[in-house]
Amino acid sequence: MSHPKYIIIGAALLDILARPVSREVFRTGSLPAENIRMTTGGDAMNEAAVLASLGADVRLVSKLGLDPAAEVILSRCRELGIDTEYIVRTGQMPTSINLVLVDEKGERHFITSPEGTLRRYYPEDISREALEKGDILCFASIFVAPAFTNRVLKEFFAEARGRGLLLCADMTKRKNGETIEDMRESLSYLDYVFPNYAEASLLTGLTDWEDIASAILDCGVRHVILKAGARGCFIKTAETSFWVPACRGVQCVDTTGAGDTFAACFLYALGRGYSLEECGKFANAGASLCVEQVGALGKGMSLEQILQRMDRI
């Protein structure tokens, strides 16, 4: 699988980002920010953009409105060479726009709308033709769109598995108190899953890294990749478990899109036949470049940059 076709399913939207922003804005009513920027965002768009920047063949499967925000996203896709044939367009709701407030430590805080395409993405919006001629599918991400319940995901993943796709998924924090048992059936189809510690801890109700990963493995997931920010990532399979350290000397400016960049870089390395440890190093390197810039993907990144950064791990 030296040149796989990636299918990335999930949200594509616009981020209006400001940094640094403190709580003082609610007292003063106005606050200067060093950076105020509009970028494309959304888990699937971020992953697709990173993969395309690295030269991968990527199909983005998403939902957009018939508005200027959608045109900005589609223009960015065309610029990167992303396949947009299976992006659904609708005039019944606006393309989602997120307000992203980044604090002095680089941590982001989102303001979202339940009325846009982000939350109103439905199973019927995904054409089954979108799964054709693909190799690696990533559902990015579980718990973002409320309509994608365990039952729906189970049926969708089963069909994708039947088409011979390698199945991966990213994750955000659960929205309705879901437990690992609630999601067991859908998770059982996954080859790789990429939650961060907080997301996985909430889902499993556990706090120890090994215990969390083991609980997810017990559902039938083949590879659990726990994103750990400045610590790197923790990887566990039925045969082994190990830490892959983060890059040293990274100056964190903004964490927006870092988890998506990690997942995309891991997928890229996976498609190139890297070992599990090398995939972790490549993903950590890519995420470290992301957090040094403002906004998801920032100015983009190159394969050469990531490979150079890998040498620091």
Legacy VTK file of the C-alpha trace (Angstrom):
# vtk DataFile Version 3.0
C-alpha trace
ASCII
DATASET POLYDATA
POINTS 313 float
0.000 0.000 0.000
2.715 2.467 -1.019
0.227 5.006 -2.453
-3.128 4.391 -0.748
-6.374 6.266 -1.298
-7.558 7.863 1.945
-11.251 8.453 2.663
-11.814 10.958 5.468
-15.363 11.363 6.806
-16.577 14.096 9.129
-16.774 17.828 9.678
-15.510 20.598 7.424
-16.059 24.149 8.626
-14.483 27.541 9.203
-12.595 28.520 12.347
-12.492 32.173 13.411
-9.554 32.126 15.792
-8.243 34.734 18.214
-5.187 34.514 20.495
-4.310 35.127 23.190
-7.687 35.692 24.819
-8.157 35.907 28.584
-11.242 36.048 30.785
-10.671 39.797 30.983
-12.610 40.209 27.750
-15.839 39.506 29.649
-15.042 42.301 32.120
-13.670 44.926 29.749
-15.902 44.204 26.767
-12.953 44.601 24.391
-9.513 43.045 24.227
-6.661 43.278 21.707
-5.404 39.948 20.353
-2.047 39.257 18.772
-3.648 37.058 16.105
-7.161 37.037 14.654
-7.459 34.673 11.746
-9.957 32.739 9.657
-8.905 29.226 8.638
-10.556 26.053 7.469
-11.266 23.647 10.296
-13.252 20.624 11.398
-11.739 17.247 12.187
-12.145 15.714 8.736
-11.073 18.852 6.870
-7.988 19.169 9.068
-6.980 15.538 8.507
-7.622 15.719 4.777
-5.634 18.960 4.480
-2.610 17.506 6.260
-2.660 14.340 4.171
-3.032 16.312 0.936
-0.195 18.664 1.961
2.000 15.579 2.252
1.055 14.505 -1.259
-1.474 11.818 -0.382
-4.529 10.926 -2.473
-7.456 12.071 -0.302
-11.238 12.047 -0.604
-13.134 14.261 1.850
-16.692 13.154 2.646
-18.570 15.891 4.465
-21.497 18.319 4.387
-21.579 22.040 3.544
-24.198 24.705 3.080
-24.776 26.901 0.037
-23.007 29.930 1.439
-19.723 31.892 1.330
-18.218 29.789 4.142
-18.639 26.668 2.010
-16.954 28.353 -0.941
-13.892 29.161 1.180
-13.631 25.510 2.233
-14.090 24.181 -1.291
-11.513 26.640 -2.600
-9.003 25.348 -0.060
-9.790 21.774 -1.096
-9.183 22.618 -4.744
-5.895 24.291 -3.824
-4.751 21.129 -2.039
-6.088 18.695 -4.624
-8.623 17.066 -2.271
-11.377 14.991 -3.900
-14.678 16.718 -2.993
-17.073 14.701 -5.167
-18.913 13.306 -2.149
-19.332 16.487 -0.134
-23.090 17.038 0.229
-24.398 20.586 -0.331
-27.611 21.818 1.283
-29.513 25.092 1.456
-31.385 24.037 4.587
-28.636 24.954 7.057
-25.488 27.089 7.174
-21.970 25.770 6.920
-20.703 25.615 10.492
-18.406 28.344 11.756
-16.570 27.881 15.053
-15.238 30.666 17.226
-11.927 29.506 18.695
-10.550 31.428 21.668
-6.958 30.477 22.483
-5.654 31.347 25.943
-2.172 32.395 27.023
-1.075 28.737 27.355
-2.143 27.825 23.829
-5.224 25.869 24.931
-8.325 26.470 22.846
-11.952 26.980 23.768
-14.702 26.536 21.164
-18.016 28.271 20.632
-20.173 26.218 18.257
-23.709 26.274 16.892
-26.050 23.265 16.963
-27.827 24.535 13.845
-24.988 24.206 11.338
-23.580 21.333 9.316
-21.203 20.274 12.124
-23.969 18.837 14.345
-26.501 18.137 11.594
-24.492 15.604 9.631
-26.544 12.453 9.074
-25.850 8.863 7.949
-27.868 9.418 4.768
-25.469 12.235 3.833
-22.781 9.634 3.121
-23.097 8.062 -0.322
-21.933 4.461 -0.292
-20.201 5.211 -3.585
-17.820 7.365 -1.538
-16.326 4.147 -0.127
-15.330 2.824 -3.529
-11.707 2.667 -4.698
-10.395 3.454 -1.228
-7.796 1.812 0.978
-7.794 3.571 4.361
-10.939 5.094 5.892
-10.895 7.390 8.898
-14.123 8.445 10.606
-13.150 11.758 12.157
-14.589 11.728 14.669
-16.797 9.702 16.957
-19.232 11.822 19.080
-19.083 14.943 16.871
-22.340 14.345 14.980
-25.153 13.141 17.302
-26.866 11.079 14.584
-23.914 8.683 14.403
-24.858 6.444 17.303
-23.235 3.133 18.166
-25.822 1.265 16.071
-25.349 3.526 13.063
-21.565 3.353 13.280
-21.682 -0.420 13.670
-23.665 -0.782 10.438
-21.494 1.719 8.588
-18.209 0.185 9.766
-19.480 -3.293 8.898
-20.162 -2.189 5.327
-16.772 -0.473 5.064
-15.078 -3.598 6.408
-16.913 -5.647 3.797
-15.395 -3.421 1.116
-11.912 -4.262 2.373
-11.092 -0.861 3.866
-8.653 -0.442 6.745
-10.804 1.253 9.398
-9.626 4.065 11.663
-11.398 6.625 13.835
-10.564 9.714 15.791
-12.640 10.761 18.773
-13.841 13.780 20.715
-15.328 13.903 24.215
-18.573 12.012 24.616
-21.666 14.225 24.574
-24.340 12.115 26.293
-22.548 10.114 28.964
-21.740 7.201 26.642
-19.635 4.416 28.145
-17.229 1.965 26.564
-19.943 -0.691 26.783
-22.343 1.560 24.873
-19.821 1.836 22.019
-18.436 -1.714 22.116
-20.152 -2.995 18.960
-19.017 -0.160 16.697
-15.500 -0.026 18.130
-15.056 -3.740 17.459
-14.649 -3.043 13.732
-11.775 -0.579 14.095
-8.173 -1.323 13.214
-6.898 1.926 14.760
-8.434 4.493 17.111
-6.891 7.837 18.136
-8.480 9.327 21.295
-6.596 11.636 23.623
-6.311 10.815 27.313
-9.280 12.932 28.448
-11.582 11.494 25.778
-10.580 7.894 26.466
-10.683 8.328 30.242
-14.221 9.720 30.115
-15.384 6.911 27.848
-13.853 4.088 29.882
-14.216 5.590 33.361
-10.566 4.688 34.001
-7.473 6.775 34.773
-4.449 4.554 34.194
-3.042 4.621 30.650
-2.621 0.841 30.430
-6.073 0.190 31.857
-7.715 2.663 29.471
-6.012 1.164 26.437
-6.805 -2.375 27.586
-10.502 -1.532 27.975
-10.622 -0.242 24.402
-8.679 -3.247 23.107
-11.169 -5.519 24.854
-13.861 -4.141 22.531
-12.008 -5.634 19.586
-9.998 -2.617 18.407
-6.712 -3.848 16.957
-4.495 -0.834 17.783
-5.135 1.819 20.441
-3.216 5.071 20.006
-3.666 7.436 22.963
-2.612 11.004 22.199
-0.755 12.539 25.121
0.204 16.045 23.978
3.573 17.104 25.375
4.225 13.499 26.497
3.853 12.089 22.995
1.587 9.060 22.583
0.896 5.693 24.180
0.391 2.726 21.856
-1.095 -0.622 22.823
-1.969 -3.782 20.912
-2.702 -7.318 22.068
1.016 -8.079 21.787
2.752 -4.946 23.074
2.441 -1.523 24.663
4.896 1.370 24.681
5.334 5.126 24.848
6.581 7.209 21.946
7.992 10.470 23.377
7.139 13.883 21.992
9.614 16.165 20.249
11.833 18.189 22.551
12.109 21.966 22.507
8.669 22.692 21.046
7.168 26.139 21.685
3.404 25.673 21.929
1.480 28.622 20.487
-1.914 27.075 19.687
-3.159 23.485 20.039
-5.981 23.904 17.500
-5.878 20.989 15.077
-2.968 19.248 16.804
-4.911 16.048 17.430
-6.198 15.987 13.859
-2.674 16.578 12.552
-1.419 13.714 14.723
-4.066 11.351 13.338
-3.431 12.412 9.734
0.316 11.977 10.065
-0.147 8.566 11.673
-2.402 7.558 8.773
0.138 8.817 6.250
2.973 6.846 7.866
0.734 3.778 8.130
0.007 3.941 4.424
3.728 4.108 3.691
4.450 0.922 5.581
6.137 2.467 8.634
6.433 0.379 11.790
4.037 1.136 14.643
6.742 3.027 16.535
7.737 4.982 13.431
4.094 5.915 12.866
3.978 7.287 16.413
7.174 9.290 15.887
5.964 10.671 12.567
2.624 11.661 14.123
4.291 13.310 17.130
6.582 15.240 14.792
3.679 16.493 12.696
1.673 17.544 15.748
4.685 19.430 17.132
4.836 21.512 13.945
1.112 22.232 14.202
1.219 23.642 17.748
3.980 26.070 16.808
1.601 27.840 14.399
-1.742 29.601 14.757
-4.768 27.632 13.580
-5.212 24.123 12.264
-2.442 23.251 9.796
-1.213 26.874 9.898
0.757 27.478 6.725
0.836 23.783 5.914
3.707 21.408 6.403
6.011 19.369 4.252
7.216 15.798 4.434
10.775 17.076 4.780
9.859 19.162 7.827
8.273 16.210 9.578
11.142 13.857 8.810
13.631 16.414 10.168
11.534 16.834 13.304
11.396 13.037 13.740
15.154 13.057 14.252
14.577 15.044 17.468
12.555 12.232 19.045
LINES 1 314
313 0 1 2 3 4 5 6 7 8 9 10 11 12 13 14 15 16 17 18 19 20 21 22 23 24 25 26 27 28 29 30 31 32 33 34 35 36 37 38 39 40 41 42 43 44 45 46 47 48 49 50 51 52 53 54 55 56 57 58 59 60 61 62 63 64 65 66 67 68 69 70 71 72 73 74 75 76 77 78 79 80 81 82 83 84 85 86 87 88 89 90 91 92 93 94 95 96 97 98 99 100 101 102 103 104 105 106 107 108 109 110 111 112 113 114 115 116 117 118 119 120 121 122 123 124 125 126 127 128 129 130 131 132 133 134 135 136 137 138 139 140 141 142 143 144 145 146 147 148 149 150 151 152 153 154 155 156 157 158 159 160 161 162 163 164 165 166 167 168 169 170 171 172 173 174 175 176 177 178 179 180 181 182 183 184 185 186 187 188 189 190 191 192 193 194 195 196 197 198 199 200 201 202 203 204 205 206 207 208 209 210 211 212 213 214 215 216 217 218 219 220 221 222 223 224 225 226 227 228 229 230 231 232 233 234 235 236 237 238 239 240 241 242 243 244 245 246 247 248 249 250 251 252 253 254 255 256 257 258 259 260 261 262 263 264 265 266 267 268 269 270 271 272 273 274 275 276 277 278 279 280 281 282 283 284 285 286 287 288 289 290 291 292 293 294 295 296 297 298 299 300 301 302 303 304 305 306 307 308 309 310 311 312
